[in-house]
Amino acid sequence: MKVELLSYTPDALNLLLRTKNTRLKFDSDPAGWSAEQKDEHLKYMLTTIKSSWEFVDYTFQISGVTRAFTHQLVRTRTGSYAQESQRTVDVRNNEIFTPHFIDENAFYVWLDGAGGAINAYIELVEMGVPIQDARGILPTNMTTSIIAKFNLRTLHETAKVRLCTKTQGEYQQVFRAMRECVLEVHSWVEPFIQVHCAATGTCAFPRYGKTDCQFYDERMDNEELKAKVKEHFWSSTIQAANPIAKDGMAS
């Protein structure tokens, strides 16, 4: 598996802060701000409307991954993708990825099934069967390459669940690598790309977390609190905020 950052939004930090400022009619140019002021506004942005985050893009080349993984990846509908075709590309020399959790006994069953499928594909292609038809017999864990573009908001939302231990290991590995690539060029993004429990102090999948996750903390169980807030909320009259923009932030 290999992940490369092909391109990213230039001067992303200043652009991110400027889009937020425009929304709040704050004319100060972020390029002239101190590091402390930029940090203050970034912390504010973590807890407010995320629309400004969509102006910052990252494009990744992801190779040596399975079709099983890319099938999951492309379900992130706010991304853009270009993937190696199995309809037109002869993949007889592509590798088959063996999951890390296949033990010695299961490995031979895996090898027999996967190897049989790729051997059948090779034979069919050599017999003149069109590649687009022969591909139907290929195992899901054939390796492939894909280019994926996400904006910062999508990375933020996806990271919360795809860095979680409930996610299949290959997806976790890829997303950790994507995060590392981004942090190499934009270290300030670190708090924006976090696993759900570290970002919110709660568990995204509490039924799983309580029994199977080493990072689960009993303080994440807020069912009692939610019940109290729910009762209070629906027994009260409507309350509306009156936000006022000042110095690039809304109260």
C-alpha positions in Angstrom: 0.0 0.0 0.0 1.3 3.5 -0.9 -0.3 6.9 -0.4 1.0 10.0 -2.1 -0.3 13.6 -1.8 -0.5 14.7 -5.4 -1.7 18.2 -4.9 -3.3 20.5 -2.3 -4.8 24.0 -2.0 -1.9 26.6 -2.0 -1.9 29.0 1.0 -4.7 26.9 2.4 -4.6 28.3 6.0 -5.0 31.9 4.9 -7.8 30.9 2.4 -9.6 28.9 5.1 -9.5 31.9 7.5 -10.4 34.4 4.9 -13.6 32.4 3.8 -14.7 32.3 7.4 -14.0 36.1 7.8 -16.0 36.9 4.7 -19.0 35.2 6.1 -18.7 37.3 9.3 -17.8 40.5 7.4 -14.4 40.8 8.9 -12.0 42.5 6.5 -8.7 41.9 8.3 -6.2 39.9 6.0 -5.2 36.7 7.8 -1.8 36.8 6.0 -0.8 39.5 8.4 -2.0 37.8 11.6 0.3 36.5 14.2 0.6 32.7 14.7 -1.3 33.1 18.0 -4.2 34.9 16.3 -4.4 32.3 13.5 -4.4 29.5 16.1 -7.2 31.3 18.1 -9.4 31.5 15.0 -8.7 27.9 14.0 -9.8 26.7 17.4 -13.0 28.8 16.9 -13.6 27.2 13.5 -13.5 23.7 15.0 -16.7 24.5 16.9 -18.6 26.4 14.3 -20.2 26.0 10.9 -17.9 23.9 8.6 -18.8 25.3 5.2 -15.5 27.2 5.0 -13.6 24.0 5.2 -14.8 23.0 1.8 -12.5 25.5 0.1 -9.4 23.5 1.0 -8.7 20.4 -1.2 -6.3 17.4 -1.1 -5.7 14.9 -3.9 -4.2 11.5 -3.1 -2.7 8.8 -5.3 -3.5 5.5 -3.4 -2.0 2.4 -4.9 -1.5 -1.3 -4.0 -4.9 -1.4 -2.2 -7.7 -3.8 -2.7 -10.9 -3.4 -4.8 -12.7 -4.2 -1.5 -11.2 -1.1 0.1 -11.9 1.2 -2.9 -15.5 0.0 -3.0 -15.8 1.4 0.6 -13.8 4.5 -0.2 -16.0 5.7 -3.1 -19.1 5.5 -0.9 -17.8 8.8 0.5 -20.0 10.7 -2.0 -18.4 14.1 -1.5 -15.1 12.9 -2.9 -13.9 12.7 -6.5 -12.3 9.6 -7.9 -10.3 8.2 -10.9 -9.7 4.4 -10.6 -7.8 1.8 -12.6 -10.3 0.1 -14.9 -10.8 -3.7 -14.8 -12.9 -3.4 -17.9 -10.1 -2.3 -20.2 -6.9 -3.1 -18.3 -5.4 -6.6 -18.3 -4.8 -7.2 -14.6 -3.2 -10.7 -14.9 0.0 -9.3 -13.2 -1.9 -7.5 -10.4 -1.3 -8.9 -6.9 -3.9 -10.4 -4.6 -3.8 -9.0 -1.1 -4.0 -11.5 1.8 -5.6 -10.1 4.9 -3.4 -9.9 8.0 -5.8 -11.9 10.1 -5.7 -15.0 7.9 -3.9 -17.6 10.1 -1.8 -20.5 8.8 -4.6 -22.9 8.5 -7.0 -20.5 6.8 -4.2 -19.2 4.5 -4.3 -22.4 2.4 -8.0 -22.2 1.9 -7.6 -18.5 1.0 -4.7 -19.3 -1.4 -6.7 -22.0 -3.1 -9.7 -19.9 -3.7 -8.0 -16.7 -4.7 -5.4 -18.4 -6.8 -8.0 -20.5 -8.5 -9.9 -17.4 -9.5 -6.9 -15.5 -10.9 -5.7 -18.6 -12.8 -9.2 -18.9 -14.3 -9.1 -15.3 -15.3 -5.7 -15.8 -17.0 -7.0 -18.9 -18.8 -10.1 -17.1 -20.0 -8.2 -14.1 -21.3 -5.8 -16.4 -23.2 -8.8 -18.2 -24.7 -9.9 -14.9 -26.2 -12.7 -14.0 -23.7 -12.9 -10.2 -23.5 -11.3 -8.7 -20.5 -14.5 -6.9 -19.5 -16.2 -10.3 -19.2 -13.4 -12.3 -17.7 -13.0 -9.7 -14.9 -16.3 -11.1 -13.3 -14.4 -14.0 -11.9 -11.6 -11.9 -10.2 -11.4 -11.9 -6.4 -12.4 -8.7 -4.6 -8.9 -8.4 -3.0 -7.2 -7.8 -6.4 -4.9 -4.8 -5.9 -5.8 -1.6 -7.7 -4.9 2.1 -7.8 -7.2 5.1 -7.3 -6.8 8.9 -7.2 -9.1 10.5 -4.7 -9.8 14.2 -4.0 -11.4 15.3 -0.7 -12.0 18.7 0.8 -11.0 19.3 4.4 -14.6 19.0 5.6 -14.9 15.5 4.1 -11.6 14.5 5.5 -12.7 15.7 8.9 -16.0 13.8 8.9 -14.5 10.6 7.3 -11.6 10.5 9.7 -13.9 10.3 12.8 -15.2 6.9 11.7 -12.5 5.5 9.4 -9.7 6.0 11.9 -11.8 4.1 14.5 -10.9 0.5 15.4 -14.3 -0.6 14.2 -13.1 0.1 10.6 -11.4 -2.7 8.7 -7.6 -2.6 9.1 -6.7 -1.7 5.5 -9.0 1.3 5.6 -7.4 2.4 8.9 -3.9 2.1 7.4 -4.8 4.1 4.3 -6.5 6.9 6.3 -3.6 7.1 8.7 -1.2 7.4 5.7 -3.5 10.1 4.2 -3.5 12.0 7.4 0.3 11.8 7.6 0.6 13.2 4.1 -1.6 16.2 4.9 0.2 16.9 8.2 3.6 17.0 6.4 2.4 20.0 4.4 -0.2 21.5 6.8 0.6 20.8 10.4 -2.2 23.0 11.6 -4.7 20.5 10.2 -4.0 18.0 13.1 -7.1 18.8 15.2 -9.3 18.8 12.1 -8.4 15.1 11.2 -9.0 13.1 14.4 -10.8 9.9 15.3 -14.2 10.4 16.8 -13.4 9.6 20.4 -10.4 12.0 20.4 -12.4 14.7 18.6 -15.6 14.6 20.7 -14.9 12.7 23.9 -17.7 10.2 23.0 -17.7 6.9 21.2 -19.0 6.7 17.6 -20.1 3.1 18.0 -20.7 2.6 21.8 -22.1 -0.9 21.5 -18.9 -2.0 19.9 -16.7 0.3 22.0 -17.9 -1.0 25.3 -17.0 -4.6 24.5 -14.2 -4.6 22.0 -12.3 -1.3 21.8 -9.1 -0.8 23.9 -9.6 3.0 23.8 -13.1 3.0 25.2 -13.5 5.0 28.4 -16.5 4.6 30.7 -16.8 8.4 30.7 -17.9 8.1 27.1 -21.1 6.5 28.2 -23.5 9.5 28.3 -26.8 7.8 27.9 -28.1 9.0 31.2 -27.1 12.6 30.4 -28.7 12.4 27.0 -32.0 11.2 28.6 -32.0 14.1 31.0 -31.3 16.7 28.3 -33.9 15.1 26.0 -36.6 15.4 28.7 -35.6 19.0 29.6 -35.4 20.0 25.9 -38.9 18.8 24.9 -40.5 20.1 28.0 -39.2 23.7 27.5 -40.2 26.5 25.2 -38.1 27.4 22.1 -34.9 29.2 22.7 -33.1 31.0 19.9 -29.5 32.4 19.9 -28.7 35.9 18.9 -25.2 35.6 17.5 -23.3 38.8 16.8 -20.1 38.9 14.7 -17.1 40.6 16.3 -13.4 40.4 15.3 -14.1 37.5 12.9 -16.0 35.4 15.4 -19.7 35.1 16.3 -20.8 35.0 19.9 
